[in-house]
């Protein structure tokens, strides 16, 4: 009996020690649109491809980069509706922290809580893993910029720069060549846009990408006009 006999069970390990539903969730992430992030000494940038299947869709109602706290934002690759659940839970968690301690929740704690939620869905009957990976940009309690990746298994990692979703291997290779430890935030934004353009299908413009920036401890989502300015500078 091979691994396929275990492929429909979330809570049963296969003979080779794998939880196959988690591997399938990672396949869902790899089929999603590319997202990437870069962490510099003075901030973090996260960017994503949000190209839509039809020109009739109103792009103003499609949001992939979400602000969770004043100092933290998420972006995802994978299954969109799963993302909304995690965004809602993260916002509730950060509000609860703010009410209890009177300060913004540090990004490291928010990531741990979000990863715990995702891990719970790998160990419970009657549920399935989240079909998304997250990139989390934020500031820690001492103001240090951080970039984290959270996977469907509940594992999380800190990164200087990384990419997830379709074409993530080429994007990571591009980032490895371009990333420098002493990078300024403005350089990181340009590098993020260049990396997205590498594997982009069709023409990249301010309506089919989204960019979030952590600058001076505050997270914000760039407007289409701001993104267009950066694209014009890159050309």
Residue frames as qw, qx, qy, qz and C-alpha x, y, z in Angstrom:
[[0.000, 0.888, 0.459, 0.000, 0.00, 0.00, 0.00],
 [0.468, 0.304, 0.007, 0.830, 1.59, 3.30, -1.15],
 [0.094, -0.171, -0.305, 0.932, 1.23, 6.88, 0.07],
 [0.285, -0.211, -0.435, -0.828, -1.94, 7.35, -2.02],
 [0.479, -0.448, -0.754, -0.031, -3.93, 5.36, 0.56],
 [0.369, -0.504, -0.450, 0.639, -3.25, 8.17, 3.08],
 [0.224, 0.197, 0.231, 0.926, -3.79, 11.11, 0.75],
 [0.303, -0.611, -0.419, -0.599, -7.35, 11.90, 1.93],
 [0.642, -0.635, -0.387, 0.187, -6.54, 11.77, 5.64],
 [0.093, 0.871, -0.195, 0.442, -5.26, 14.96, 7.19],
 [0.503, -0.712, 0.383, -0.305, -4.42, 13.57, 10.61],
 [0.950, -0.128, 0.273, 0.085, -2.75, 10.28, 9.57],
 [0.099, -0.712, 0.587, 0.372, 0.92, 10.10, 8.64],
 [0.855, 0.401, -0.277, -0.179, 1.82, 8.07, 5.56],
 [0.951, -0.195, 0.000, 0.240, 4.41, 5.30, 5.85],
 [0.627, 0.366, -0.070, 0.684, 7.09, 7.69, 4.65],
 [0.376, -0.436, -0.394, 0.717, 6.25, 10.14, 7.46],
 [0.028, 0.114, 0.248, 0.961, 4.38, 12.70, 5.37],
 [0.292, 0.558, 0.590, -0.505, 1.05, 14.46, 5.84],
 [0.381, 0.243, 0.632, 0.630, 0.03, 14.50, 2.21],
 [0.065, 0.864, 0.492, 0.086, -2.76, 17.07, 2.57],
 [0.284, -0.828, 0.079, 0.477, -0.15, 19.62, 3.69],
 [0.412, -0.183, 0.592, 0.668, 1.91, 18.85, 0.58],
 [0.232, 0.583, 0.675, 0.389, -1.19, 19.38, -1.54],
 [0.122, -0.929, -0.267, 0.224, -1.79, 22.71, 0.25],
 [0.362, -0.592, 0.344, 0.632, 1.75, 23.74, -0.71],
 [0.360, 0.229, 0.698, 0.576, 0.89, 22.85, -4.32],
 [0.068, 0.853, 0.512, 0.071, -2.08, 25.26, -4.08],
 [0.273, -0.839, 0.067, 0.466, 0.37, 27.96, -2.91],
 [0.418, -0.278, 0.577, 0.644, 2.76, 27.19, -5.79],
 [0.274, 0.494, 0.698, 0.440, -0.12, 27.62, -8.26],
 [0.065, -0.889, -0.367, 0.265, -1.02, 31.05, -6.82],
 [0.366, 0.878, -0.020, 0.308, 0.16, 34.42, -8.08],
 [0.662, 0.148, -0.344, 0.649, 3.73, 35.44, -7.19],
 [0.338, -0.926, -0.049, -0.161, 4.31, 37.45, -4.00],
 [0.723, 0.187, -0.317, 0.585, 7.65, 38.60, -2.61],
 [0.393, -0.915, -0.084, -0.021, 9.21, 40.61, 0.18],
 [0.611, 0.373, -0.315, 0.623, 12.48, 42.35, 1.04],
 [0.539, -0.802, -0.208, 0.151, 13.62, 43.49, 4.48],
 [0.475, 0.581, -0.205, 0.629, 16.12, 46.35, 4.78],
 [0.398, -0.105, -0.537, 0.736, 17.68, 48.18, 7.72],
 [0.119, 0.107, 0.203, -0.966, 15.08, 50.99, 7.48],
 [0.641, 0.196, 0.149, -0.727, 11.92, 49.13, 6.42],
 [0.432, 0.071, 0.892, 0.113, 10.22, 46.28, 4.58],
 [0.473, 0.311, -0.277, -0.777, 8.51, 46.04, 1.20],
 [0.473, 0.151, 0.868, -0.020, 6.03, 43.34, 0.15],
 [0.383, 0.395, -0.317, -0.773, 4.65, 43.14, -3.39],
 [0.524, 0.161, 0.834, -0.062, 2.34, 40.85, -5.33],
 [0.123, -0.011, -0.667, -0.735, 0.94, 40.15, -8.76],
 [0.379, 0.338, 0.675, -0.536, -2.85, 40.58, -8.69],
 [0.224, 0.159, -0.601, -0.751, -3.53, 40.10, -12.40],
 [0.593, 0.188, 0.530, -0.577, -7.20, 39.19, -12.86],
 [0.455, 0.147, 0.844, 0.244, -8.79, 36.61, -15.13],
 [0.269, 0.698, 0.594, 0.297, -11.14, 39.13, -16.76],
 [0.227, 0.189, 0.001, 0.955, -10.81, 42.84, -17.64],
 [0.366, -0.592, -0.419, -0.583, -14.41, 43.27, -16.44],
 [0.630, -0.498, -0.498, 0.328, -13.48, 42.75, -12.77],
 [0.100, -0.939, 0.025, -0.328, -13.38, 45.98, -10.73],
 [0.662, 0.241, -0.489, 0.514, -9.77, 46.06, -9.45],
 [0.165, -0.562, 0.307, -0.750, -10.66, 48.46, -6.62],
 [0.802, -0.368, 0.129, -0.453, -12.38, 45.59, -4.80],
 [0.942, 0.087, -0.267, 0.184, -9.45, 43.15, -5.08],
 [0.185, -0.849, 0.420, -0.262, -7.01, 43.45, -2.18],
 [0.896, 0.065, -0.401, 0.182, -4.10, 41.09, -1.62],
 [0.387, 0.191, -0.477, 0.765, -2.00, 43.31, 0.67],
 [0.468, -0.734, -0.409, -0.273, -3.82, 43.94, 3.96],
 [0.046, 0.523, -0.475, 0.706, -2.88, 46.19, 6.90],
 [0.622, -0.361, -0.692, 0.066, -3.32, 44.24, 10.13],
 [0.438, -0.728, -0.280, 0.447, -1.95, 46.69, 12.71],
 [0.144, 0.975, -0.084, -0.149, -0.44, 50.19, 12.24],
 [0.138, -0.737, 0.637, 0.178, 2.97, 48.46, 12.08],
 [0.403, -0.130, 0.898, 0.122, 2.21, 45.22, 10.22],
 [0.648, 0.407, -0.132, -0.629, 0.80, 43.95, 6.92],
 [0.679, -0.011, 0.733, 0.047, 0.11, 40.62, 5.19],
 [0.537, 0.469, -0.409, -0.569, 0.28, 39.41, 1.61],
 [0.745, -0.070, 0.648, -0.146, -0.51, 35.89, 0.37],
 [0.371, 0.313, -0.703, -0.520, -0.19, 33.41, -2.47],
 [0.035, 0.097, 0.990, -0.098, -2.77, 30.64, -2.84],
 [0.137, -0.556, -0.783, -0.244, -6.50, 30.39, -2.13],
 [0.013, -0.441, 0.009, -0.897, -8.02, 33.85, -1.58],
 [0.614, -0.579, -0.252, -0.475, -10.98, 33.02, 0.73],
 [0.811, -0.290, -0.375, 0.342, -8.61, 31.26, 3.18],
 [0.386, 0.244, -0.176, 0.872, -6.65, 34.50, 3.41],
 [0.319, -0.580, -0.126, -0.739, -9.71, 36.46, 4.59],
 [0.805, -0.491, -0.328, -0.055, -10.14, 34.05, 7.53],
 [0.730, -0.140, -0.247, 0.622, -6.53, 34.54, 8.67],
 [0.144, 0.414, -0.005, 0.899, -6.69, 38.32, 8.22],
 [0.528, -0.618, -0.217, -0.541, -9.82, 38.48, 10.38],
 [0.846, -0.416, -0.283, 0.177, -8.29, 36.27, 13.10],
 [0.597, 0.090, -0.169, 0.779, -5.03, 38.27, 13.08],
 [0.069, -0.533, -0.053, -0.842, -6.89, 41.58, 13.42],
 [0.699, -0.603, -0.240, -0.300, -8.93, 40.24, 16.34],
 [0.837, -0.227, -0.254, 0.429, -5.79, 38.95, 18.01],
 [0.417, 0.245, -0.106, 0.869, -3.95, 42.26, 17.60],
 [0.313, -0.614, -0.132, -0.712, -6.95, 44.24, 18.92],
 [0.813, -0.508, -0.283, -0.029, -7.15, 41.96, 21.94],
 [0.716, -0.049, -0.206, 0.665, -3.42, 42.53, 22.59],
 [0.140, 0.448, 0.019, 0.883, -3.85, 46.30, 22.21],
 [0.541, -0.644, -0.206, -0.500, -6.76, 46.38, 24.70],
 [0.860, -0.417, -0.245, 0.163, -4.84, 44.28, 27.23],
 [0.709, -0.227, -0.036, 0.667, -1.41, 45.93, 27.03],
 [0.034, 0.926, 0.140, -0.348, -2.15, 49.36, 25.55],
 [0.086, -0.649, 0.533, 0.536, 0.38, 49.03, 22.71],
 [0.727, 0.457, -0.329, -0.392, 0.65, 47.65, 19.18],
 [0.937, -0.174, 0.303, 0.014, 1.35, 43.91, 19.07],
 [0.153, -0.628, 0.649, 0.401, 4.96, 43.17, 17.93],
 [0.686, 0.396, -0.409, -0.453, 5.06, 41.40, 14.58],
 [0.235, 0.295, -0.921, 0.096, 6.94, 38.37, 16.00],
 [0.305, 0.100, 0.783, -0.533, 4.05, 37.64, 18.40],
 [0.642, 0.412, 0.065, -0.643, 1.42, 38.16, 15.70],
 [0.519, 0.427, -0.688, -0.274, 3.27, 35.72, 13.42],
 [0.010, 0.143, -0.949, 0.282, 3.46, 33.10, 16.20],
 [0.476, 0.251, 0.572, -0.619, -0.29, 33.35, 16.82],
 [0.655, 0.482, -0.204, -0.545, -1.14, 33.16, 13.10],
 [0.370, 0.378, -0.844, -0.086, 1.20, 30.17, 12.67],
 [0.212, -0.023, 0.872, -0.441, -0.50, 28.46, 15.64],
 [0.644, 0.366, 0.249, -0.624, -3.91, 28.88, 13.96],
 [0.620, 0.497, -0.493, -0.355, -2.56, 27.35, 10.75],
 [0.145, 0.298, -0.931, 0.151, -0.96, 24.47, 12.67],
 [0.480, 0.081, 0.642, -0.592, -4.26, 23.75, 14.45],
 [0.740, 0.432, -0.001, -0.515, -5.85, 23.10, 11.06],
 [0.500, 0.444, -0.734, -0.122, -3.29, 20.33, 10.38],
 [0.115, 0.145, -0.910, 0.370, -4.14, 18.36, 13.53],
 [0.465, 0.160, 0.492, -0.719, -7.94, 18.52, 13.75],
 [0.281, 0.269, 0.897, 0.211, -10.53, 16.21, 12.24],
 [0.240, 0.752, 0.611, -0.055, -13.12, 17.56, 9.79],
 [0.083, 0.921, -0.078, -0.372, -11.01, 20.50, 8.58],
 [0.822, 0.397, 0.086, 0.399, -8.39, 21.01, 5.88],
 [0.517, -0.341, -0.001, 0.786, -5.12, 22.98, 5.94],
 [0.197, 0.851, 0.061, -0.483, -5.14, 26.59, 4.78],
 [0.778, 0.393, 0.335, 0.358, -4.23, 26.70, 1.08],
 [0.224, 0.935, -0.060, 0.267, -2.03, 29.79, 1.42],
 [0.669, -0.160, -0.231, 0.688, 1.40, 30.95, 2.48],
 [0.098, -0.977, -0.191, 0.016, 1.76, 34.39, 4.02],
 [0.532, 0.255, -0.196, 0.784, 4.48, 37.01, 3.87],
 [0.372, -0.852, -0.357, 0.095, 4.30, 39.25, 6.94],
 [0.408, 0.439, -0.145, 0.787, 6.02, 42.65, 7.05],
 [0.459, -0.827, -0.270, -0.180, 6.14, 44.46, 10.36],
 [0.139, 0.658, -0.475, 0.567, 8.07, 46.06, 13.20],
 [0.627, -0.256, -0.676, 0.290, 9.04, 44.36, 16.45],
 [0.424, -0.814, -0.360, 0.168, 8.68, 45.95, 19.88],
 [0.472, -0.553, 0.113, 0.677, 12.03, 47.75, 19.53],
 [0.347, 0.799, -0.048, -0.490, 11.11, 49.05, 16.05],
 [0.256, -0.370, 0.781, 0.434, 13.31, 46.58, 14.12],
 [0.672, 0.343, -0.249, -0.607, 11.84, 45.82, 10.65],
 [0.445, -0.158, 0.881, -0.025, 11.05, 42.11, 10.13],
 [0.634, 0.264, -0.418, -0.594, 9.90, 39.91, 7.25],
 [0.464, -0.142, 0.847, -0.215, 8.37, 36.48, 7.94],
 [0.521, 0.085, -0.649, -0.548, 6.94, 33.66, 5.85],
 [0.540, -0.084, 0.684, -0.484, 4.20, 31.42, 7.29],
 [0.279, 0.135, -0.841, -0.443, 3.38, 28.11, 5.56],
 [0.713, -0.251, -0.330, -0.565, 0.21, 25.93, 5.65],
 [0.709, -0.099, -0.658, 0.234, 1.95, 23.52, 8.06],
 [0.499, -0.853, -0.150, -0.013, 2.24, 26.31, 10.66],
 [0.726, -0.165, 0.038, 0.666, 6.01, 26.62, 10.15],
 [0.152, 0.984, 0.088, 0.034, 7.33, 30.19, 10.03],
 [0.748, -0.010, 0.061, 0.661, 10.70, 31.65, 9.07],
 [0.057, -0.886, 0.013, 0.461, 12.37, 35.05, 9.18],
 [0.727, 0.387, 0.332, 0.460, 13.81, 36.22, 5.84],
 [0.215, -0.453, 0.154, 0.851, 15.95, 39.02, 4.41],
 [0.455, 0.371, -0.301, -0.752, 14.18, 38.51, 1.07],
 [0.335, 0.061, 0.940, 0.030, 11.95, 35.74, -0.30],
 [0.463, 0.138, -0.361, -0.798, 9.23, 34.87, -2.80],
 [0.423, 0.136, 0.861, -0.248, 6.22, 32.54, -2.81],
 [0.626, 0.568, 0.244, -0.475, 3.68, 31.42, -5.40],
 [0.831, 0.491, 0.213, 0.152, 4.09, 30.71, -9.10],
 [0.565, 0.687, -0.155, 0.430, 7.61, 31.27, -10.42],
 [0.523, -0.844, 0.117, -0.040, 8.99, 31.55, -6.86],
 [0.859, -0.168, 0.201, 0.439, 12.22, 29.66, -7.74],
 [0.511, 0.505, 0.181, 0.671, 13.23, 32.16, -10.44],
 [0.187, -0.897, -0.077, -0.394, 12.13, 35.08, -8.25],
 [0.734, -0.654, 0.111, 0.147, 14.28, 33.83, -5.34],
 [0.777, 0.073, 0.207, 0.590, 17.29, 33.39, -7.64],
 [0.250, 0.732, 0.165, 0.612, 16.82, 36.96, -8.90],
 [0.436, -0.872, -0.004, -0.223, 16.58, 38.27, -5.31],
 [0.849, -0.371, 0.106, 0.362, 19.73, 36.38, -4.28],
 [0.616, 0.306, 0.177, 0.704, 21.67, 38.21, -7.02],
 [0.053, 0.719, 0.171, 0.672, 20.18, 41.64, -6.29],
 [0.574, -0.785, -0.212, -0.099, 19.80, 41.71, -2.50],
 [0.458, 0.395, -0.442, 0.662, 22.41, 43.52, -0.38],
 [0.474, -0.472, -0.620, 0.409, 22.51, 43.83, 3.42],
 [0.202, -0.378, -0.176, 0.886, 23.04, 47.61, 3.29],
 [0.075, 0.462, 0.644, 0.606, 20.12, 48.23, 0.88],
 [0.188, 0.091, 0.254, -0.944, 17.96, 51.31, 1.36],
 [0.452, 0.401, 0.701, -0.379, 14.17, 50.93, 1.36],
 [0.478, 0.681, -0.086, -0.549, 13.78, 52.84, -1.94],
 [0.190, 0.462, -0.814, -0.296, 16.25, 50.44, -3.62],
 [0.254, 0.056, 0.948, -0.183, 14.30, 47.49, -2.19],
 [0.535, 0.548, 0.383, -0.516, 11.03, 48.79, -3.72],
 [0.445, 0.649, -0.429, -0.444, 12.71, 49.04, -7.15],
 [0.025, 0.311, -0.948, -0.067, 14.22, 45.56, -6.74],
 [0.436, 0.246, 0.777, -0.382, 10.80, 44.15, -5.76],
 [0.580, 0.635, 0.108, -0.499, 9.22, 45.61, -8.91],
 [0.308, 0.593, -0.677, -0.309, 12.07, 44.35, -11.13],
 [0.172, -0.139, 0.969, -0.108, 11.72, 40.86, -9.63],
 [0.543, 0.423, 0.576, -0.442, 7.95, 40.83, -10.21],
 [0.501, 0.680, -0.204, -0.495, 8.47, 41.96, -13.79],
 [0.072, -0.439, 0.868, 0.222, 10.86, 39.05, -14.48],
 [0.114, 0.130, 0.981, 0.085, 8.11, 36.43, -14.50],
 [0.368, 0.433, 0.368, -0.736, 5.12, 38.65, -15.22],
 [0.369, 0.364, 0.780, 0.351, 2.67, 37.56, -17.92],
 [0.161, 0.836, 0.428, 0.304, 1.80, 40.58, -20.07],
 [0.226, 0.577, -0.143, 0.771, 2.39, 44.23, -19.22],
 [0.442, -0.433, -0.601, 0.505, 2.84, 45.19, -15.57],
 [0.013, -0.574, -0.112, -0.811, 1.00, 48.35, -14.49],
 [0.120, -0.253, 0.530, -0.801, -0.31, 50.01, -11.33],
 [0.729, -0.120, 0.013, -0.674, -3.63, 48.12, -11.52],
 [0.934, 0.029, -0.326, -0.144, -2.31, 44.54, -11.67],
 [0.597, 0.090, -0.601, 0.524, 0.26, 44.68, -8.88],
 [0.482, -0.827, -0.149, -0.249, 0.00, 45.69, -5.23],
 [0.537, 0.321, -0.471, 0.622, 2.76, 46.97, -2.93],
 [0.563, -0.798, -0.195, -0.086, 2.89, 47.42, 0.85],
 [0.474, 0.504, -0.383, 0.612, 5.68, 49.29, 2.64],
 [0.624, -0.691, -0.277, 0.238, 6.79, 49.46, 6.27],
 [0.414, 0.540, -0.114, 0.724, 8.52, 52.83, 6.70],
 [0.027, -0.402, 0.420, -0.813, 9.57, 54.36, 10.05],
 [0.095, 0.064, 0.870, -0.479, 7.53, 51.76, 11.94],
 [0.536, 0.387, 0.307, -0.684, 4.29, 52.45, 10.01],
 [0.361, 0.112, 0.856, 0.353, 2.80, 50.08, 7.44],
 [0.437, 0.555, 0.112, -0.699, 0.90, 51.41, 4.43],
 [0.647, 0.345, 0.634, 0.245, -0.40, 50.10, 1.11],
 [0.157, -0.273, 0.321, 0.893, 0.82, 52.19, -1.84],
 [0.532, 0.604, 0.287, -0.519, -1.84, 53.85, -4.00],
 [0.767, 0.447, 0.384, 0.253, -1.94, 53.08, -7.77],
 [0.265, 0.950, -0.079, 0.147, -0.51, 56.58, -8.43],
 [0.396, -0.764, 0.509, 0.036, 2.47, 55.93, -6.12],
 [0.798, -0.031, 0.570, 0.191, 3.08, 52.52, -7.76],
 [0.629, 0.720, 0.228, 0.186, 2.96, 54.15, -11.22],
 [0.015, -0.954, 0.299, -0.028, 5.61, 56.67, -10.13],
 [0.577, -0.494, 0.638, 0.124, 7.94, 53.81, -9.12],
 [0.777, 0.319, 0.514, 0.174, 7.23, 51.97, -12.40],
 [0.415, 0.904, 0.027, 0.103, 8.04, 55.13, -14.38],
 [0.238, -0.841, 0.485, 0.040, 11.33, 55.51, -12.50],
 [0.723, -0.216, 0.644, 0.129, 12.22, 51.87, -13.23],
 [0.740, 0.568, 0.346, 0.094, 11.67, 52.27, -17.00]]
